[in-house]
């Protein structure tokens, strides 16, 4: 078993690391304080080809595998988790279209998404259907040449900022996965508006907003895949998304760990750097071990997805383990810094505020444990 990256992967990681250090890390604190969505940074990411990670080369994309994508998000998250999340969701939409859209739809949207002319968002959750995603009730009523959409979506990353929304709506009565259809809905069409902009604990550079639909007509040409089969498209997208959340968690944890190590070398108490004290050393050693374990699991999950070998199982493992790890690491990084870690003079408190949501979105970690157990044991009754 080899752990070396390919030359292409090493180059991509170096490119994104340099961009993050130059363009993202110096601005992340300001974005957090101002709740600022850095659209201009996404334009520069598009210039580097990073808005087309999942798009085929024929449409201007890079067609990267899941491991290469994970490297990108890990590096971005070291600078700002919100930026990494926004790009990951955009590429989740791009990837879903690359897998499930027909040739005309791909030609219509993928070049725009890959070039950064359009930004994508994913809309599955609703106020009454979070973990029970298949019970969604946003309705798609079939018309002669399209569908009328009525209802709402909640917790939409990049809501209001994105241009194209991958929407899951119920086209057949019920509360199960059957009868859900997937659509692309474009910002600005009649009947599609935005509701509440969420006031969040963290992830302030990534807006989260409600979508509202009132007799919003979507043409048949915007339906992705077959009618009533959209939930499969969503699940496939979420598998890749969970690996990406794991990679993002590793990046945030690594940034917190590095901050704690630097502080432990420089901060003196009792006439010695605090890094000479065993209590601090043990905290840092545990952090390093857990980050490395999570990183390897994320890379393994990416490999399994690319190989189409129990990818969903490993994606759930990676997302759950890495986000739990990052929550622990960011908390302990604050502990290493003491009072300094609790105030905004250091980024550690932002790391902890941001990473908490990684245990919640793309399927709460309790749901991931259910997926893992059911895969291992079958649906016991």
N, C-alpha and C positions, 0 to 999 in steps of 0.2 A: 504494500500500500504506500503510495507516494503522497506527500502533503505539499509538494511544490506547486505554486501557481504557474500557469503558462505565461509566456512572455507577454501575450496580449492582456491577460488578467493583471499581471504586475504593472503594466503600463497604465491600464485604466485606473487601478488603485492609486498609483502615483499622481496621475492627472487630477483625480477627484480630491486627493489629500491636499495637493497644492492649492487647488481652487478653494477648498474649504478654509484653509489657513489664511488665504489672501482676501477672500470675498465674504465669507460667512461668519467665522469666529469673531472678527473685530466688530461686527454689527449685531450679533445675536442678542446682547443685553438690551440694546436700544429697541430692537424689534419686539422683544418681550415686554418691555415697559410701555411701548406705544401701541401694542396689539396690531402690529404692522405686517401686512402680507407683502413680502418682497418680490413683486411681480417682475421687477427688472432683473433680479437674480435668476429667476426661472428663464428669462429670455437668454441670459448668458449660458445657462445650463443647456438650453436648446442649441445654442451655437456650438457647444461641445458634443452635440449628438445625444445628450443624456435624457431628452424627452422622448427619444425613440428607442429606448433600451429593448423593448419587447416587440417593436415593429419589424416586419421583414425588410431586408435591404432594398427590395424592389420599390418600397414606398418611402425610402429615405431613412429607414431605421438601422439599428446596429444588430438586431436579431441575436442578442446575447442570451446565454443560458442562465439558469437561475443562480448559479454560484457567482457568476460575474456580476449579476445584478445585486446580489447580497453584498459584495465588496463595495459597490457604489454607495449603498444606503448606510453601511457601517461607517464609512468615512464621512459622509455628509452629517450623520447624527452626532459625530464628535463636535461639530461646530454648532448645529442647531437642529434639534429633533423635529421642529415644525416644518422646516424646509425638506428634510428627508421624508417625512410623512406625506407632504404634498406631492412630491415627485413620485413616491411609491404608488400612491393612489392613482395619479395620472397614468402611470405605466401599467397599473392593473387594468384600467379601462382599455388602453391600447392593446394589451395582451389579450383581453377578452375578445376584442374585435378581430384581432389577428387569427384567433382560434375559431370563432363562431360566426362572424359576418360573412355575407356572400361577396363575390368579387366586386360587384358594383359598389357596395357599401365600403369595402376596404379602400377602393380607389377614391371614394368621396371623402373619407375621414382620416385615414391613416397618414397620408402625406401632411395634412394640416396638424395633426397631433404630434407627429415626429419632428416637424420643423419648429414647433412652438407657436404656430399661428393660432392654435386652439389648445385649451387646457381642459383636461378631463376630470370628472368626479363620478363617484360610485354611490348609488342611492338604493339601499336595501332596507335599512331599519326604519321603524315607525314608532310612535309613542307607545303603542300597545303591542308591538312585536319586535323585541330586541333579541334576546337569546332564542325565543321561539319565532325565528325569522320567517318560517314557512307559513305562519298564520297572518301574514300581512294582509291589509284590507284596502290599500290604495287600488282603485278600480280602473280597469281598462275595458270599456264597452265597445264592442266591435261595430263599426259603421260600414258603409258600402266600400269605401276606399281607405279606411284607416281605423283609428280608435279614438274615443273620447276618454281622457284621463281625468279622474276626480279623486281627491284625497290629499294626503300629505306624507312627507318623508322627514325624518328627524336624524340628527347627528351626522349631517352630510359634510365630510371634509372638503374644504375649498368651496363650500356652498356660497353662492353669490359671486364668487370670483371665477369659477370655472365656466367654460363655454358650452361643453358637451356633457350631458349627464346620462350615465348608463342606469336606466330606471327599471326596477322590477315591480310589476303591477299585476293584480289579480284579474284574469280574463275569464275565469270560470268560478262559480260560487263554491265556497268552502273555506277551510282553514288549514289546508295541507299543501304540500309542495306541488301536487298536481293542480294545474290551472293557473300557474304563474307564467307570465310572458315578459320577455326582455325587450326594451326599447332604447333608442338613443333619442333624447329630448334636448333640443337646442335652446340655449338662453335667448330670451327676447320674444319667443313666440306667444301669441295670445293665449291667455288662460294659465300661464306659468309665471308665478311670482315667488318672492322670497319672504319668509316669515322671520321669526326671532333669530337674532345673532346671539349665540350662547356666550355667557360670561363664565369662562372656564378657570379652573385651578391653575392650569398650565397650558402649554402648547399655544401660546398667545400669538405666535406668528403664523399659525394655521387656522383660518376662520372655520367655525363649525356653525352651520345654519340650517334652518328648516326650509323645506321646499313645499310650495302650495300649488295645487292643481284644481282649476275650476273649469270644467268643460274644455279642457285643453286638447285640441285636435292634433294627433300625431299620425302622419301618413303611413300607409302600409309599408312604404319603402324604408321606414325607420324601425321596423320590427326586426330584431336580431334573432335568427333561428326560427324554429317552428312555434306556432301558437301553443301555449300551455306547457312549454318545455323550458322556460327561462330559468328555473331554479337550478338546473344542472349547470348553466352558464355561470351563475353566481357562485356555486360551490367550487367550480374549477378556479375561478378568480380568487376565491378566498384561500385556497391552498397555497398559491403563490404569495398572496398577501401576508399569510402567517409567517412564512419563511422570512419575508422582508421585515416584518415587525420584530422577529427574532434578531435579525442583523442590526436593525436600528437600536434595539435594546443593548446589544453588545457594544455598539459605538458610544452610546450615552454612558454606559458603565465604564468603558475605557477612559473616557474623558474625566469622569469623576475620580477614578482611581489615580490617574496621572496628576490631577490637582492635589489629591491627598498625599501622594508621594512627595511632590515638590514641597508642600507645606511641612511634612514630617522632617525633611532635610533642613529646612530653614528656620523653623520655629524652635526657640530654645526655652526650656524650663529647667529649673534646678541646675543651671550652668551646663546643660547638655541639649543637643537637638532632640526633640521628642521622638524622633525615629530610632533613638538608641534604647527606648523603653520597650520592654517585651510586650506590654499590652497593646501598644501601637503596632509593633511588628506583626503580632498575630492577626490583627485586623487586616493589615495590608496583605499578608500572606494568603489569608482566606479569600480576600477579594481577587487576588491574582489567579488563584486556582479556579475559582468559580467562573471568572470571565473566560478563561481559556477553555474550560469545559463547555460553556455555552457556545463559544465561537465554533468549536469543533462540531457540536450538535447541529448548529445552524448550517454549516458547510455540508455536513452529512445529509441533512434534510434537502438542501438544494440539489445535491447529487441524486438523491432518491427520486425527486420530482423529475429531474431531467431524464433519468433512466426509466421512469414510469413504473417504479417498484415501491409500492406502499407509500407513495409520496404524501398522501393526506395524513397518514399516521405520523410520519416523521415531521411534517409541517406543524401539526398540533403539539408534538413534543417540543420542538424547537421554540415555538412561540411561547408556550407556557413556561418552560424552564428558563429561557433567556429573560423574559420579562420579570419573572419572580426574582431571578438573580439580580437584575439591574435595580429593582426596587430595594433590595437588601444592600447592594453595593453603594448606591447613592446615599442611602440612610447612614451607612457606616462611614462614608466619606465626610459627611457633615460631622459625625462624631469625632473623627480625627481632627478636624479643624476647630471643634468646639464652638464657642460663640461666634467666631469668624465665619464658620460654615453656615450659620443660621441667617446671616445678613447678606445683603445684595452686593457687598464689596467683592465677594467671590461667587463664581457661577454654580457652586454646589447646590444651593437651595433651588435654583432653576432646574438643574438636572433632576432633582427629586420630584419637583412639581410636574415636570414634563413627563417623566417616565411612568408615573402612576397609571396613566390611561392605557399604557401598553398591556396592562393586566386586564383591561376591559374591552377595548375595541378589537375588531376582527374575530370576535367570539371571546367572551370572558373566559378566564383561565379555568373556571369550574366546568364550563362547556368543553374545553379542550381535554380535561381529565375524563369527562364522560365519553368523548370520542375515542380517546386512547383505550379506555377500559372496554368499551363495546367492540372495538376492533380486535382486541386481544381475546375477549371472552365470548363474543357473539352477543346477540340481544337476549340475554337471559330474562326469563319471566318468573 
